[in-house]
């Protein structure tokens, strides 16, 4: 519905589509002030929702070659000690065994098929 989410159309060399982004507690993105008691996030313990819809412009792109996640262009800043990070990643990897995470890199990432 209008004013409920941010939708961006985009195109690259191999993909054309739309991105729907909802961010909990975002101010200034809708005509009315944010109200956590109504709307998409009501009763959910989520901070954001991202939906990508579109199609590949080239044929033969296998879904097994596609990943989802986040790749950052700069370091994360101050992180918890490595032993805590490793423990957290190990727990998360139990539920997502193919998860690839590198948070202490120059370009941190967290991706999964």
N, CA, C and O atoms as a printed pandas DataFrame, in Angstrom:
     atom_number atom_name residue_name chain_id  residue_number  x_coord  y_coord  z_coord
0              1         N          UNK        A               1    0.846   -1.188    0.000
1              2        CA          UNK        A               1    0.000    0.000    0.000
2              3         C          UNK        A               1    0.887    1.246    0.000
3              4         O          UNK        A               1    1.974    1.222    0.577
4              5         N          UNK        A               2    0.451    2.317   -0.626
5              6        CA          UNK        A               2    1.240    3.546   -0.660
6              7         C          UNK        A               2    1.583    4.030    0.753
7              8         O          UNK        A               2    0.732    4.027    1.642
8              9         N          UNK        A               3    2.824    4.438    0.946
9             10        CA          UNK        A               3    3.267    4.940    2.237
10            11         C          UNK        A               3    3.579    3.869    3.260
11            12         O          UNK        A               3    3.918    4.198    4.397
12            13         N          UNK        A               4    3.476    2.597    2.900
13            14        CA          UNK        A               4    3.729    1.504    3.824
14            15         C          UNK        A               4    5.130    0.930    3.671
15            16         O          UNK        A               4    5.629    0.278    4.588
16            17         N          UNK        A               5    5.776    1.160    2.528
17            18        CA          UNK        A               5    7.081    0.556    2.272
18            19         C          UNK        A               5    7.826    1.386    1.243
19            20         O          UNK        A               5    7.243    2.234    0.568
20            21         N          UNK        A               6    9.111    1.131    1.133
21            22        CA          UNK        A               6    9.958    1.789    0.154
22            23         C          UNK        A               6   10.229    0.796   -0.975
23            24         O          UNK        A               6   10.779   -0.278   -0.729
24            25         N          UNK        A               7    9.855    1.134   -2.195
25            26        CA          UNK        A               7   10.073    0.265   -3.351
26            27         C          UNK        A               7   10.997    0.987   -4.317
27            28         O          UNK        A               7   10.771    2.145   -4.665
28            29         N          UNK        A               8   12.044    0.283   -4.746
29            30        CA          UNK        A               8   13.025    0.844   -5.662
30            31         C          UNK        A               8   13.155   -0.097   -6.851
31            32         O          UNK        A               8   13.394   -1.292   -6.677
32            33         N          UNK        A               9   12.998    0.439   -8.061
33            34        CA          UNK        A               9   13.256   -0.328   -9.265
34            35         C          UNK        A               9   14.742   -0.195   -9.588
35            36         O          UNK        A               9   15.322    0.880   -9.436
36            37         N          UNK        A              10   15.353   -1.290  -10.033
37            38        CA          UNK        A              10   16.782   -1.240  -10.357
38            39         C          UNK        A              10   17.082   -2.177  -11.512
39            40         O          UNK        A              10   16.294   -3.063  -11.844
40            41         N          UNK        A              11   18.251   -1.956  -12.120
41            42        CA          UNK        A              11   18.678   -2.789  -13.238
42            43         C          UNK        A              11   20.200   -2.856  -13.258
43            44         O          UNK        A              11   20.885   -1.854  -13.055
44            45         N          UNK        A              12   20.716   -4.064  -13.507
45            46        CA          UNK        A              12   22.163   -4.261  -13.664
46            47         C          UNK        A              12   22.388   -4.937  -15.018
47            48         O          UNK        A              12   21.454   -5.094  -15.804
48            49         N          UNK        A              13   23.611   -5.326  -15.276
49            50        CA          UNK        A              13   23.924   -5.990  -16.548
50            51         C          UNK        A              13   23.194   -7.319  -16.686
51            52         O          UNK        A              13   22.887   -7.744  -17.800
52            53         N          UNK        A              14   22.911   -7.986  -15.553
53            54        CA          UNK        A              14   22.324   -9.326  -15.646
54            55         C          UNK        A              14   20.950   -9.460  -14.996
55            56         O          UNK        A              14   20.325  -10.514  -15.115
56            57         N          UNK        A              15   20.457   -8.417  -14.308
57            58        CA          UNK        A              15   19.200   -8.544  -13.574
58            59         C          UNK        A              15   18.406   -7.249  -13.643
59            60         O          UNK        A              15   18.982   -6.162  -13.622
60            61         N          UNK        A              16   17.087   -7.363  -13.726
61            62        CA          UNK        A              16   16.201   -6.200  -13.648
62            63         C          UNK        A              16   15.085   -6.551  -12.668
63            64         O          UNK        A              16   14.511   -7.638  -12.733
64            65         N          UNK        A              17   14.782   -5.627  -11.762
65            66        CA          UNK        A              17   13.764   -5.946  -10.780
66            67         C          UNK        A              17   13.420   -4.790   -9.867
67            68         O          UNK        A              17   13.745   -3.632  -10.131
68            69         N          UNK        A              18   12.745   -5.147   -8.776
69            70        CA          UNK        A              18   12.318   -4.188   -7.766
70            71         C          UNK        A              18   12.759   -4.680   -6.399
71            72         O          UNK        A              18   12.836   -5.883   -6.151
72            73         N          UNK        A              19   13.043   -3.746   -5.529
73            74        CA          UNK        A              19   13.409   -4.028   -4.149
74            75         C          UNK        A              19   12.351   -3.395   -3.256
75            76         O          UNK        A              19   12.078   -2.199   -3.359
76            77         N          UNK        A              20   11.760   -4.195   -2.384
77            78        CA          UNK        A              20   10.820   -3.707   -1.383
78            79         C          UNK        A              20   11.548   -3.724   -0.050
79            80         O          UNK        A              20   12.108   -4.750    0.336
80            81         N          UNK        A              21   11.547   -2.607    0.654
81            82        CA          UNK        A              21   12.256   -2.503    1.926
82            83         C          UNK        A              21   11.325   -1.929    2.979
83            84         O          UNK        A              21   10.753   -0.853    2.807
84            85         N          UNK        A              22   11.184   -2.669    4.078
85            86        CA          UNK        A              22   10.447   -2.186    5.248
86            87         C          UNK        A              22   11.414   -2.155    6.417
87            88         O          UNK        A              22   12.122   -3.132    6.663
88            89         N          UNK        A              23   11.451   -1.039    7.140
89            90        CA          UNK        A              23   12.347   -0.893    8.286
90            91         C          UNK        A              23   11.512   -0.492    9.495
91            92         O          UNK        A              23   10.818    0.524    9.482
92            93         N          UNK        A              24   11.594   -1.306   10.533
93            94        CA          UNK        A              24   10.837   -1.018   11.760
94            95         C          UNK        A              24   11.353    0.280   12.384
95            96         O          UNK        A              24   12.558    0.534   12.389
96            97         N          UNK        A              25   10.455    1.084   12.899
97            98        CA          UNK        A              25   10.757    2.356   13.565
98            99         C          UNK        A              25   11.365    3.414   12.650
99           100         O          UNK        A              25   11.938    4.387   13.141
100          101         N          UNK        A              26   11.253    3.247   11.329
101          102        CA          UNK        A              26   11.771    4.261   10.409
102          103         C          UNK        A              26   10.866    5.488   10.456
103          104         O          UNK        A              26    9.646    5.364   10.348
104          105         N          UNK        A              27   11.447    6.650   10.615
105          106        CA          UNK        A              27   10.690    7.893   10.662
106          107         C          UNK        A              27   10.904    8.653    9.357
107          108         O          UNK        A              27   11.992    8.618    8.781
108          109         N          UNK        A              28    9.863    9.338    8.895
109          110        CA          UNK        A              28    9.996   10.183    7.715
110          111         C          UNK        A              28    9.818    9.453    6.397
111          112         O          UNK        A              28    9.972   10.065    5.340
112          113         N          UNK        A              29    9.498    8.163    6.424
113          114        CA          UNK        A              29    9.317    7.425    5.169
114          115         C          UNK        A              29    7.847    7.265    4.809
115          116         O          UNK        A              29    7.532    6.851    3.693
116          117         N          UNK        A              30    6.948    7.583    5.722
117          118        CA          UNK        A              30    5.515    7.489    5.477
118          119         C          UNK        A              30    4.856    8.799    5.894
119          120         O          UNK        A              30    5.418    9.546    6.695
120          121         N          UNK        A              31    3.673    9.084    5.360
121          122        CA          UNK        A              31    3.019   10.350    5.701
122          123         C          UNK        A              31    2.638   10.462    7.178
123          124         O          UNK        A              31    2.618   11.561    7.732
124          125         N          UNK        A              32    2.336    9.324    7.820
125          126        CA          UNK        A              32    1.951    9.340    9.231
126          127         C          UNK        A              32    3.137    8.911   10.098
127          128         O          UNK        A              32    4.022    8.203    9.618
128          129         N          UNK        A              33    3.167    9.327   11.366
129          130        CA          UNK        A              33    4.235    8.869   12.267
130          131         C          UNK        A              33    4.201    7.346   12.411
131          132         O          UNK        A              33    3.138    6.734   12.315
132          133         N          UNK        A              34    5.351    6.746   12.638
133          134        CA          UNK        A              34    5.444    5.300   12.774
134          135         C          UNK        A              34    4.650    4.840   13.992
135          136         O          UNK        A              34    4.734    5.441   15.063
136          137         N          UNK        A              35    3.874    3.760   13.815
137          138        CA          UNK        A              35    3.065    3.203   14.900
138          139         C          UNK        A              35    3.307    1.700   14.931
139          140         O          UNK        A              35    2.876    0.980   14.031
140          141         N          UNK        A              36    3.997    1.224   15.966
141          142        CA          UNK        A              36    4.368   -0.194   16.066
142          143         C          UNK        A              36    3.174   -1.093   16.390
143          144         O          UNK        A              36    3.292   -2.317   16.342
144          145         N          UNK        A              37    2.032   -0.497   16.719
145          146        CA          UNK        A              37    0.866   -1.307   17.069
146          147         C          UNK        A              37    0.005   -1.644   15.850
147          148         O          UNK        A              37   -0.999   -2.344   15.978
148          149         N          UNK        A              38    0.391   -1.150   14.669
149          150        CA          UNK        A              38   -0.349   -1.492   13.452
150          151         C          UNK        A              38    0.623   -1.623   12.293
151          152         O          UNK        A              38    1.730   -1.087   12.333
152          153         N          UNK        A              39    0.208   -2.327   11.280
153          154        CA          UNK        A              39    1.033   -2.469   10.098
154          155         C          UNK        A              39    1.791   -3.782   10.049
155          156         O          UNK        A              39    1.514   -4.699   10.823
156          157         N          UNK        A              40    2.735   -3.869    9.152
157          158        CA          UNK        A              40    3.446   -5.110    8.857
158          159         C          UNK        A              40    4.115   -5.738   10.074
159          160         O          UNK        A              40    4.046   -6.955   10.248
160          161         N          UNK        A              41    4.753   -4.945   10.913
161          162        CA          UNK        A              41    5.555   -5.479   12.012
162          163         C          UNK        A              41    4.749   -5.823   13.271
163          164         O          UNK        A              41    5.318   -6.313   14.246
164          165         N          UNK        A              42    3.453   -5.576   13.265
165          166        CA          UNK        A              42    2.626   -5.859   14.437
166          167         C          UNK        A              42    2.734   -7.328   14.833
167          168         O          UNK        A              42    2.469   -8.219   14.026
168          169         N          UNK        A              43    3.122   -7.571   16.070
169          170        CA          UNK        A              43    3.220   -8.935   16.582
170          171         C          UNK        A              43    4.433   -9.714   16.097
171          172         O          UNK        A              43    4.535  -10.910   16.368
172          173         N          UNK        A              44    5.344   -9.079   15.396
173          174        CA          UNK        A              44    6.540   -9.772   14.892
174          175         C          UNK        A              44    7.786   -9.230   15.561
175          176         O          UNK        A              44    7.861   -8.049   15.900
176          177         N          UNK        A              45    8.757  -10.098   15.745
177          178        CA          UNK        A              45   10.028   -9.696   16.333
178          179         C          UNK        A              45   11.051   -9.516   15.208
179          180         O          UNK        A              45   12.098  -10.163   15.205
180          181         N          UNK        A              46   10.743   -8.641   14.262
181          182        CA          UNK        A              46   11.630   -8.367   13.127
182          183         C          UNK        A              46   11.993   -6.894   13.124
183          184         O          UNK        A              46   11.233   -6.051   13.603
184          185         N          UNK        A              47   13.164   -6.595   12.579
185          186        CA          UNK        A              47   13.597   -5.209   12.477
186          187         C          UNK        A              47   13.464   -4.679   11.055
187          188         O          UNK        A              47   13.318   -3.474   10.852
188          189         N          UNK        A              48   13.515   -5.571   10.075
189          190        CA          UNK        A              48   13.377   -5.144    8.689
190          191         C          UNK        A              48   12.892   -6.306    7.833
191          192         O          UNK        A              48   12.950   -7.466    8.243
192          193         N          UNK        A              49   12.416   -5.980    6.650
193          194        CA          UNK        A              49   12.055   -6.972    5.648
194          195         C          UNK        A              49   12.579   -6.467    4.314
195          196         O          UNK        A              49   12.392   -5.299    3.971
196          197         N          UNK        A              50   13.232   -7.339    3.562
197          198        CA          UNK        A              50   13.722   -7.023    2.235
198          199         C          UNK        A              50   13.202   -8.076    1.270
199          200         O          UNK        A              50   13.345   -9.273    1.515
200          201         N          UNK        A              51   12.601   -7.631    0.175
201          202        CA          UNK        A              51   12.094   -8.540   -0.854
202          203         C          UNK        A              51   12.617   -8.056   -2.195
203          204         O          UNK        A              51   12.439   -6.893   -2.557
204          205         N          UNK        A              52   13.264   -8.955   -2.931
205          206        CA          UNK        A              52   13.733   -8.646   -4.282
206          207         C          UNK        A              52   12.903   -9.471   -5.250
207          208         O          UNK        A              52   12.748  -10.681   -5.083
208          209         N          UNK        A              53   12.374   -8.807   -6.257
209          210        CA          UNK        A              53   11.573   -9.474   -7.275
210          211         C          UNK        A              53   12.071   -9.017   -8.636
211          212         O          UNK        A              53   12.318   -7.828   -8.843
212          213         N          UNK        A              54   12.220   -9.953   -9.560
213          214        CA          UNK        A              54   12.655   -9.574  -10.884
214          215         C          UNK        A              54   13.041  -10.781  -11.702
215          216         O          UNK        A              54   12.623  -11.906  -11.427
216          217         N          UNK        A              55   13.855  -10.524  -12.723
217          218        CA          UNK        A              55   14.288  -11.626  -13.576
218          219         C          UNK        A              55   15.686  -11.363  -14.119
219          220         O          UNK        A              55   16.136  -10.225  -14.259
220          221         N          UNK        A              56   16.343  -12.473  -14.415
221          222        CA          UNK        A              56   17.659  -12.386  -15.023
222          223         C          UNK        A              56   17.503  -12.036  -16.492
223          224         O          UNK        A              56   16.605  -12.547  -17.162
224          225         N          UNK        A              57   18.369  -11.169  -16.996
225          226        CA          UNK        A              57   18.326  -10.754  -18.390
226          227         C          UNK        A              57   19.003  -11.785  -19.290
227          228         O          UNK        A              57   18.740  -11.847  -20.491
228          229         N          UNK        A              58   19.863  -12.575  -18.703
229          230        CA          UNK        A              58   20.581  -13.602  -19.455
230          231         C          UNK        A              58   20.014  -14.970  -19.083
231          232         O          UNK        A              58   19.649  -15.203  -17.931
232          233         N          UNK        A              59   19.943  -15.846  -20.032
233          234        CA          UNK        A              59   19.480  -17.208  -19.765
234          235         C          UNK        A              59   20.620  -18.035  -19.194
235          236         O          UNK        A              59   21.794  -17.740  -19.419
236          237         N          UNK        A              60   20.260  -19.067  -18.456
237          238        CA          UNK        A              60   21.260  -20.008  -17.965
238          239         C          UNK        A              60   21.854  -19.673  -16.616
239          240         O          UNK        A              60   22.832  -20.304  -16.216
240          241         N          UNK        A              61   21.302  -18.698  -15.890
241          242        CA          UNK        A              61   21.787  -18.400  -14.543
242          243         C          UNK        A              61   21.126  -19.401  -13.594
243          244         O          UNK        A              61   19.915  -19.360  -13.378
244          245         N          UNK        A              62   21.927  -20.291  -13.040
245          246        CA          UNK        A              62   21.396  -21.328  -12.152
246          247         C          UNK        A              62   21.168  -20.754  -10.757
247          248         O          UNK        A              62   21.998  -20.006  -10.242
248          249         N          UNK        A              63   20.044  -21.107  -10.155
249          250        CA          UNK        A              63   19.763  -20.645   -8.792
250          251         C          UNK        A              63   20.795  -21.186   -7.799
251          252         O          UNK        A              63   20.987  -20.600   -6.733
252          253         N          UNK        A              64   21.449  -22.279   -8.130
253          254        CA          UNK        A              64   22.493  -22.812   -7.251
254          255         C          UNK        A              64   23.716  -21.899   -7.215
255          256         O          UNK        A              64   24.563  -22.036   -6.333
256          257         N          UNK        A              65   23.815  -20.970   -8.165
257          258        CA          UNK        A              65   24.920  -20.001   -8.190
258          259         C          UNK        A              65   24.558  -18.696   -7.488
259          260         O          UNK        A              65   25.404  -17.813   -7.348
260          261         N          UNK        A              66   23.314  -18.568   -7.047
261          262        CA          UNK        A              66   22.838  -17.324   -6.436
262          263         C          UNK        A              66   22.963  -17.384   -4.916
263          264         O          UNK        A              66   22.785  -18.438   -4.305
264          265         N          UNK        A              67   23.266  -16.254   -4.329
265          266        CA          UNK        A              67   23.356  -16.154   -2.872
266          267         C          UNK        A              67   22.559  -14.950   -2.404
267          268         O          UNK        A              67   22.239  -14.052   -3.182
268          269         N          UNK        A              68   22.250  -14.952   -1.123
269          270        CA          UNK        A              68   21.610  -13.811   -0.494
270          271         C          UNK        A              68   22.408  -13.457    0.756
271          272         O          UNK        A              68   23.108  -14.303    1.313
272          273         N          UNK        A              69   22.302  -12.241    1.179
273          274        CA          UNK        A              69   23.020  -11.820    2.372
274          275         C          UNK        A              69   23.477  -10.386    2.251
275          276         O          UNK        A              69   22.885   -9.585    1.528
276          277         N          UNK        A              70   24.533  -10.078    2.965
277          278        CA          UNK        A              70   25.052   -8.725    2.974
278          279         C          UNK        A              70   26.561   -8.731    2.788
279          280         O          UNK        A              70   27.275   -9.528    3.398
280          281         N          UNK        A              71   27.030   -7.833    1.938
281          282        CA          UNK        A              71   28.455   -7.591    1.738
282          283         C          UNK        A              71   28.650   -6.097    1.963
283          284         O          UNK        A              71   28.050   -5.275    1.270
284          285         N          UNK        A              72   29.483   -5.754    2.926
285          286        CA          UNK        A              72   29.688   -4.351    3.281
286          287         C          UNK        A              72   30.937   -3.808    2.605
287          288         O          UNK        A              72   31.869   -4.559    2.316
288          289         N          UNK        A              73   30.957   -2.516    2.355
289          290        CA          UNK        A              73   32.089   -1.876    1.677
290          291         C          UNK        A              73   33.168   -1.380    2.625
291          292         O          UNK        A              73   34.228   -0.933    2.185
292          293         N          UNK        A              74   32.905   -1.457    3.924
293          294        CA          UNK        A              74   33.912   -1.017    4.899
294          295         C          UNK        A              74   33.835   -1.899    6.141
295          296         O          UNK        A              74   32.879   -2.652    6.327
296          297         N          UNK        A              75   34.842   -1.795    6.973
297          298        CA          UNK        A              75   34.907   -2.605    8.189
298          299         C          UNK        A              75   33.718   -2.315    9.096
299          300         O          UNK        A              75   33.120   -1.241    9.037
300          301         N          UNK        A              76   33.389   -3.287    9.931
301          302        CA          UNK        A              76   32.222   -3.179   10.820
302          303         C          UNK        A              76   32.429   -2.211   11.973
303          304         O          UNK        A              76   31.447   -1.775   12.573
304          305         N          UNK        A              77   33.626   -1.868   12.298
305          306        CA          UNK        A              77   33.860   -1.062   13.488
306          307         C          UNK        A              77   34.221   -1.969   14.643
307          308         O          UNK        A              77   34.785   -3.044   14.440
308          309         N          UNK        A              78   33.901   -1.547   15.852
309          310        CA          UNK        A              78   34.253   -2.338   17.035
310          311         C          UNK        A              78   33.357   -3.562   17.133
311          312         O          UNK        A              78   32.135   -3.443   17.222
312          313         N          UNK        A              79   33.970   -4.733   17.117
313          314        CA          UNK        A              79   33.258   -6.004   17.211
314          315         C          UNK        A              79   33.518   -6.652   18.561
315          316         O          UNK        A              79   34.496   -6.321   19.231
316          317         N          UNK        A              80   32.651   -7.569   18.964
317          318        CA          UNK        A              80   32.920   -8.333   20.186
318          319         C          UNK        A              80   34.194   -9.162   20.015
319          320         O          UNK        A              80   34.668   -9.321   18.890
320          321         N          UNK        A              81   34.756   -9.690   21.096
321          322        CA          UNK        A              81   35.955  -10.539   20.976
322          323         C          UNK        A              81   35.716  -11.703   20.014
323          324         O          UNK        A              81   34.594  -12.188   19.868
324          325         N          UNK        A              82   36.799  -12.139   19.361
325          326        CA          UNK        A              82   36.692  -13.197   18.346
326          327         C          UNK        A              82   36.074  -14.474   18.886
327          328         O          UNK        A              82   35.345  -15.149   18.159
328          329         N          UNK        A              83   36.338  -14.826   20.126
329          330        CA          UNK        A              83   35.781  -16.047   20.694
330          331         C          UNK        A              83   34.249  -15.965   20.753
331          332         O          UNK        A              83   33.567  -16.970   20.550
332          333         N          UNK        A              84   33.724  -14.804   21.021
333          334        CA          UNK        A              84   32.270  -14.618   21.048
334          335         C          UNK        A              84   31.707  -14.664   19.628
335          336         O          UNK        A              84   30.678  -15.293   19.383
336          337         N          UNK        A              85   32.391  -13.992   18.691
337          338        CA          UNK        A              85   31.945  -14.030   17.298
338          339         C          UNK        A              85   31.934  -15.460   16.765
339          340         O          UNK        A              85   30.964  -15.883   16.136
340          341         N          UNK        A              86   33.009  -16.201   17.015
341          342        CA          UNK        A              86   33.077  -17.595   16.531
342          343         C          UNK        A              86   31.947  -18.424   17.129
343          344         O          UNK        A              86   31.335  -19.230   16.427
344          345         N          UNK        A              87   31.663  -18.239   18.408
345          346        CA          UNK        A              87   30.580  -18.978   19.054
346          347         C          UNK        A              87   29.231  -18.638   18.457
347          348         O          UNK        A              87   28.411  -19.524   18.214
348          349         N          UNK        A              88   28.997  -17.348   18.218
349          350        CA          UNK        A              88   27.725  -16.926   17.627
350          351         C          UNK        A              88   27.574  -17.475   16.211
351          352         O          UNK        A              88   26.503  -17.958   15.844
352          353         N          UNK        A              89   28.633  -17.403   15.419
353          354        CA          UNK        A              89   28.578  -17.922   14.045
354          355         C          UNK        A              89   28.361  -19.430   14.057
355          356         O          UNK        A              89   27.649  -19.959   13.204
356          357         N          UNK        A              90   28.964  -20.123   15.009
357          358        CA          UNK        A              90   28.790  -21.573   15.102
358          359         C          UNK        A              90   27.338  -21.929   15.403
359          360         O          UNK        A              90   26.791  -22.867   14.822
360          361         N          UNK        A              91   26.721  -21.187   16.304
361          362        CA          UNK        A              91   25.309  -21.432   16.632
362          363         C          UNK        A              91   24.423  -21.144   15.423
363          364         O          UNK        A              91   23.553  -21.949   15.090
364          365         N          UNK        A              92   24.636  -20.008   14.767
365          366        CA          UNK        A              92   23.837  -19.646   13.591
366          367         C          UNK        A              92   24.059  -20.655   12.472
367          368         O          UNK        A              92   23.117  -21.001   11.758
368          369         N          UNK        A              93   25.291  -21.131   12.308
369          370        CA          UNK        A              93   25.605  -22.097   11.249
370          371         C          UNK        A              93   24.916  -23.439   11.476
371          372         O          UNK        A              93   24.718  -24.204   10.532
372          373         N          UNK        A              94   24.555  -23.724   12.713
373          374        CA          UNK        A              94   23.799  -24.956   12.981
374          375         C          UNK        A              94   22.458  -24.908   12.246
375          376         O          UNK        A              94   21.996  -25.922   11.721
376          377         N          UNK        A              95   21.838  -23.732   12.212
377          378        CA          UNK        A              95   20.546  -23.566   11.545
378          379         C          UNK        A              95   20.699  -23.245   10.060
379          380         O          UNK        A              95   19.774  -23.477    9.282
380          381         N          UNK        A              96   21.843  -22.722    9.665
381          382        CA          UNK        A              96   22.118  -22.381    8.258
382          383         C          UNK        A              96   23.508  -22.910    7.918
383          384         O          UNK        A              96   24.470  -22.143    7.887
384          385         N          UNK        A              97   23.624  -24.232    7.658
385          386        CA          UNK        A              97   24.941  -24.850    7.508
386          387         C          UNK        A              97   25.807  -24.309    6.369
387          388         O          UNK        A              97   27.030  -24.438    6.418
388          389         N          UNK        A              98   25.198  -23.708    5.347
389          390        CA          UNK        A              98   25.989  -23.201    4.224
390          391         C          UNK        A              98   26.329  -21.721    4.353
391          392         O          UNK        A              98   26.843  -21.116    3.412
392          393         N          UNK        A              99   26.048  -21.142    5.498
393          394        CA          UNK        A              99   26.330  -19.733    5.752
394          395         C          UNK        A              99   27.831  -19.475    5.693
395          396         O          UNK        A              99   28.627  -20.235    6.245
396          397         N          UNK        A             100   28.203  -18.399    5.022
397          398        CA          UNK        A             100   29.609  -17.970    4.967
398          399         C          UNK        A             100   29.677  -16.586    5.604
399          400         O          UNK        A             100   28.999  -15.654    5.170
400          401         N          UNK        A             101   30.510  -16.465    6.645
401          402        CA          UNK        A             101   30.595  -15.222    7.407
402          403         C          UNK        A             101   32.050  -14.832    7.593
403          404         O          UNK        A             101   32.888  -15.669    7.930
404          405         N          UNK        A             102   32.347  -13.560    7.373
405          406        CA          UNK        A             102   33.661  -12.986    7.667
406          407         C          UNK        A             102   33.407  -11.545    8.093
407          408         O          UNK        A             102   33.282  -10.657    7.250
408          409         N          UNK        A             103   33.333  -11.315    9.397
409          410        CA          UNK        A             103   32.980   -9.996    9.915
410          411         C          UNK        A             103   34.187   -9.106   10.192
411          412         O          UNK        A             103   34.046   -7.885   10.267
412          413         N          UNK        A             104   35.368   -9.694   10.345
413          414        CA          UNK        A             104   36.549   -8.888   10.677
414          415         C          UNK        A             104   37.398   -8.572    9.449
415          416         O          UNK        A             104   38.572   -8.229    9.588
416          417         N          UNK        A             105   36.827   -8.680    8.254
417          418        CA          UNK        A             105   37.544   -8.396    7.014
418          419         C          UNK        A             105   37.412   -6.923    6.633
419          420         O          UNK        A             105   36.612   -6.196    7.222
420          421         N          UNK        A             106   38.197   -6.485    5.650
421          422        CA          UNK        A             106   38.067   -5.114    5.141
422          423         C          UNK        A             106   36.699   -4.910    4.500
423          424         O          UNK        A             106   36.129   -3.822    4.580
424          425         N          UNK        A             107   36.171   -5.958    3.862
425          426        CA          UNK        A             107   34.822   -5.948    3.300
426          427         C          UNK        A             107   34.046   -7.111    3.926
427          428         O          UNK        A             107   33.977   -8.189    3.337
428          429         N          UNK        A             108   33.464   -6.907    5.104
429          430        CA          UNK        A             108   32.771   -7.990    5.804
430          431         C          UNK        A             108   31.587   -8.509    4.995
431          432         O          UNK        A             108   30.983   -7.781    4.208
432          433         N          UNK        A             109   31.270   -9.791    5.209
433          434        CA          UNK        A             109   30.138  -10.377    4.501
434          435         C          UNK        A             109   29.476  -11.453    5.349
435          436         O          UNK        A             109   30.064  -12.016    6.273
436          437         N          UNK        A             110   28.235  -11.708    4.991
437          438        CA          UNK        A             110   27.421  -12.760    5.586
438          439         C          UNK        A             110   26.485  -13.207    4.471
439          440         O          UNK        A             110   25.469  -12.560    4.218
440          441         N          UNK        A             111   26.820  -14.306    3.804
441          442        CA          UNK        A             111   26.039  -14.754    2.641
442          443         C          UNK        A             111   25.683  -16.230    2.774
443          444         O          UNK        A             111   26.353  -17.003    3.459
444          445         N          UNK        A             112   24.611  -16.581    2.096
445          446        CA          UNK        A             112   24.116  -17.952    2.129
446          447         C          UNK        A             112   23.389  -18.240    0.816
447          448         O          UNK        A             112   22.806  -17.333    0.222
448          449         N          UNK        A             113   23.419  -19.493    0.358
449          450        CA          UNK        A             113   22.677  -19.812   -0.867
450          451         C          UNK        A             113   21.180  -19.746   -0.634
451          452         O          UNK        A             113   20.401  -19.986   -1.557
